[in-house]
Amino acid sequence: MAKWLVKTEPSECSIDDFESAKDQTIPWDGVRNYQARNFLQEMAEGDDVFVYHSSCKHIGVAGIVRVVTSAYPDPTQFRTDSPYYDPKSTPEKPRWQAVDMAFEKKLPRLIPLDEIKSLPGLEGL
Protein backbone atom coordinates (compact mmCIF):
# COMPACT_ATOMS: atom_id res chain seq x y z
CA MET A 1 0.00 0.00 0.00
CA ALA A 2 1.47 3.34 -1.09
CA LYS A 3 1.22 6.67 0.70
CA TRP A 4 0.44 9.86 -1.20
CA LEU A 5 0.01 13.57 -0.53
CA VAL A 6 -2.56 15.74 -2.29
CA LYS A 7 -2.50 19.51 -2.05
CA THR A 8 -5.70 21.48 -1.94
CA GLU A 9 -6.95 24.90 -1.01
CA PRO A 10 -9.44 24.35 1.83
CA SER A 11 -11.79 26.88 0.24
CA GLU A 12 -12.06 24.45 -2.72
CA CYS A 13 -11.92 21.06 -0.94
CA SER A 14 -10.96 20.49 2.69
CA ILE A 15 -10.73 17.50 4.99
CA ASP A 16 -14.03 18.72 6.46
CA ASP A 17 -15.61 18.42 3.01
CA PHE A 18 -14.58 14.75 2.89
CA GLU A 19 -16.05 14.16 6.33
CA SER A 20 -19.38 15.77 5.45
CA ALA A 21 -19.71 14.39 1.89
CA LYS A 22 -22.25 11.72 1.00
CA ASP A 23 -20.65 8.39 1.92
CA GLN A 24 -17.67 10.55 3.02
CA THR A 25 -16.32 10.11 -0.51
CA ILE A 26 -15.24 12.74 -3.04
CA PRO A 27 -13.99 12.34 -6.61
CA TRP A 28 -10.52 13.86 -6.94
CA ASP A 29 -11.06 15.45 -10.32
CA GLY A 30 -10.10 18.63 -12.12
CA VAL A 31 -6.37 17.92 -11.92
CA ARG A 32 -4.72 19.59 -14.91
CA ASN A 33 -1.03 18.98 -14.26
CA TYR A 34 0.64 16.13 -16.12
CA GLN A 35 2.88 15.01 -13.25
CA ALA A 36 -0.06 15.01 -10.82
CA ARG A 37 -2.14 13.14 -13.41
CA ASN A 38 0.56 10.49 -13.64
CA PHE A 39 0.50 10.10 -9.85
CA LEU A 40 -3.29 9.67 -9.96
CA GLN A 41 -2.82 6.87 -12.50
CA GLU A 42 -0.44 5.13 -10.08
CA MET A 43 -2.82 5.30 -7.13
CA ALA A 44 -4.50 2.05 -6.14
CA GLU A 45 -7.50 1.16 -4.02
CA GLY A 46 -6.50 1.12 -0.37
CA ASP A 47 -3.65 3.64 -0.68
CA ASP A 48 -3.52 6.25 2.09
CA VAL A 49 -3.49 9.92 1.11
CA PHE A 50 -2.46 12.88 3.28
CA VAL A 51 -4.64 15.93 2.59
CA TYR A 52 -2.42 19.02 2.64
CA HIS A 53 -4.14 22.40 3.01
CA SER A 54 -2.23 25.10 1.09
CA SER A 55 -2.68 28.69 -0.08
CA CYS A 56 -4.39 29.59 3.17
CA LYS A 57 -3.56 31.11 6.56
CA HIS A 58 -2.87 27.76 8.26
CA ILE A 59 -1.03 25.28 6.04
CA GLY A 60 -0.23 21.65 6.69
CA VAL A 61 -1.57 18.13 6.58
CA ALA A 62 -5.14 18.25 7.90
CA GLY A 63 -6.21 14.64 7.61
CA ILE A 64 -6.05 11.29 5.89
CA VAL A 65 -8.26 9.87 3.16
CA ARG A 66 -8.12 6.54 1.34
CA VAL A 67 -8.21 5.81 -2.39
CA VAL A 68 -11.39 3.80 -3.06
CA THR A 69 -11.26 3.50 -6.87
CA SER A 70 -8.51 3.07 -9.39
CA ALA A 71 -8.02 5.90 -11.87
CA TYR A 72 -10.79 6.55 -14.38
CA PRO A 73 -11.29 9.25 -17.04
CA ASP A 74 -12.08 12.55 -15.34
CA PRO A 75 -15.63 13.39 -16.47
CA THR A 76 -15.06 17.15 -16.09
CA GLN A 77 -12.73 17.14 -19.11
CA PHE A 78 -15.71 16.39 -21.38
CA ARG A 79 -18.22 18.87 -19.90
CA THR A 80 -18.23 22.14 -21.83
CA ASP A 81 -19.74 23.91 -18.81
CA SER A 82 -16.84 22.85 -16.56
CA PRO A 83 -13.82 25.04 -15.83
CA TYR A 84 -11.83 21.82 -16.33
CA TYR A 85 -13.16 21.19 -19.85
CA ASP A 86 -10.42 20.14 -22.28
CA PRO A 87 -11.40 20.37 -25.96
CA LYS A 88 -8.42 18.18 -26.94
CA SER A 89 -9.65 15.31 -24.79
CA THR A 90 -12.05 12.70 -26.16
CA PRO A 91 -13.77 9.70 -24.57
CA GLU A 92 -11.62 7.51 -26.82
CA LYS A 93 -8.41 9.31 -25.78
CA PRO A 94 -8.95 10.97 -22.40
CA ARG A 95 -6.07 13.12 -21.21
CA TRP A 96 -7.03 13.45 -17.56
CA GLN A 97 -7.75 10.99 -14.77
CA ALA A 98 -9.62 11.07 -11.46
CA VAL A 99 -9.86 8.77 -8.44
CA ASP A 100 -12.41 8.62 -5.65
CA MET A 101 -11.15 9.17 -2.12
CA ALA A 102 -12.92 8.48 1.18
CA PHE A 103 -12.51 10.14 4.55
CA GLU A 104 -10.44 8.26 7.12
CA LYS A 105 -9.67 10.82 9.82
CA LYS A 106 -9.11 14.45 10.61
CA LEU A 107 -5.90 15.13 12.49
CA PRO A 108 -6.10 16.93 15.85
CA ARG A 109 -3.78 19.64 14.49
CA LEU A 110 -2.31 20.71 11.16
CA ILE A 111 1.04 18.98 10.69
CA PRO A 112 3.69 20.86 8.69
CA LEU A 113 5.07 19.01 5.67
CA ASP A 114 8.62 19.00 7.11
CA GLU A 115 7.34 17.18 10.18
CA ILE A 116 5.51 14.58 8.05
CA LYS A 117 8.65 13.97 5.96
CA SER A 118 10.70 13.37 9.12
CA LEU A 119 8.49 10.47 10.25
CA PRO A 120 9.96 6.98 9.76
CA GLY A 121 8.78 5.47 6.48
CA LEU A 122 7.69 8.80 5.00
CA GLU A 123 11.09 10.30 4.16
CA GLY A 124 10.50 10.04 0.40
CA LEU A 125 7.01 11.50 0.40
C-alpha positions in Angstrom: 0.0 0.0 0.0 1.5 3.3 -1.1 1.2 6.7 0.7 0.4 9.9 -1.2 0.0 13.6 -0.5 -2.6 15.7 -2.3 -2.5 19.5 -2.1 -5.7 21.5 -1.9 -7.0 24.9 -1.0 -9.4 24.3 1.8 -11.8 26.9 0.2 -12.1 24.4 -2.7 -11.9 21.1 -0.9 -11.0 20.5 2.7 -10.7 17.5 5.0 -14.0 18.7 6.5 -15.6 18.4 3.0 -14.6 14.8 2.9 -16.0 14.2 6.3 -19.4 15.8 5.5 -19.7 14.4 1.9 -22.3 11.7 1.0 -20.6 8.4 1.9 -17.7 10.5 3.0 -16.3 10.1 -0.5 -15.2 12.7 -3.0 -14.0 12.3 -6.6 -10.5 13.9 -6.9 -11.1 15.5 -10.3 -10.1 18.6 -12.1 -6.4 17.9 -11.9 -4.7 19.6 -14.9 -1.0 19.0 -14.3 0.6 16.1 -16.1 2.9 15.0 -13.2 -0.1 15.0 -10.8 -2.1 13.1 -13.4 0.6 10.5 -13.6 0.5 10.1 -9.9 -3.3 9.7 -10.0 -2.8 6.9 -12.5 -0.4 5.1 -10.1 -2.8 5.3 -7.1 -4.5 2.1 -6.1 -7.5 1.2 -4.0 -6.5 1.1 -0.4 -3.7 3.6 -0.7 -3.5 6.2 2.1 -3.5 9.9 1.1 -2.5 12.9 3.3 -4.6 15.9 2.6 -2.4 19.0 2.6 -4.1 22.4 3.0 -2.2 25.1 1.1 -2.7 28.7 -0.1 -4.4 29.6 3.2 -3.6 31.1 6.6 -2.9 27.8 8.3 -1.0 25.3 6.0 -0.2 21.7 6.7 -1.6 18.1 6.6 -5.1 18.3 7.9 -6.2 14.6 7.6 -6.1 11.3 5.9 -8.3 9.9 3.2 -8.1 6.5 1.3 -8.2 5.8 -2.4 -11.4 3.8 -3.1 -11.3 3.5 -6.9 -8.5 3.1 -9.4 -8.0 5.9 -11.9 -10.8 6.5 -14.4 -11.3 9.2 -17.0 -12.1 12.5 -15.3 -15.6 13.4 -16.5 -15.1 17.1 -16.1 -12.7 17.1 -19.1 -15.7 16.4 -21.4 -18.2 18.9 -19.9 -18.2 22.1 -21.8 -19.7 23.9 -18.8 -16.8 22.8 -16.6 -13.8 25.0 -15.8 -11.8 21.8 -16.3 -13.2 21.2 -19.8 -10.4 20.1 -22.3 -11.4 20.4 -26.0 -8.4 18.2 -26.9 -9.6 15.3 -24.8 -12.1 12.7 -26.2 -13.8 9.7 -24.6 -11.6 7.5 -26.8 -8.4 9.3 -25.8 -8.9 11.0 -22.4 -6.1 13.1 -21.2 -7.0 13.4 -17.6 -7.8 11.0 -14.8 -9.6 11.1 -11.5 -9.9 8.8 -8.4 -12.4 8.6 -5.7 -11.1 9.2 -2.1 -12.9 8.5 1.2 -12.5 10.1 4.5 -10.4 8.3 7.1 -9.7 10.8 9.8 -9.1 14.4 10.6 -5.9 15.1 12.5 -6.1 16.9 15.8 -3.8 19.6 14.5 -2.3 20.7 11.2 1.0 19.0 10.7 3.7 20.9 8.7 5.1 19.0 5.7 8.6 19.0 7.1 7.3 17.2 10.2 5.5 14.6 8.1 8.6 14.0 6.0 10.7 13.4 9.1 8.5 10.5 10.3 10.0 7.0 9.8 8.8 5.5 6.5 7.7 8.8 5.0 11.1 10.3 4.2 10.5 10.0 0.4 7.0 11.5 0.4 
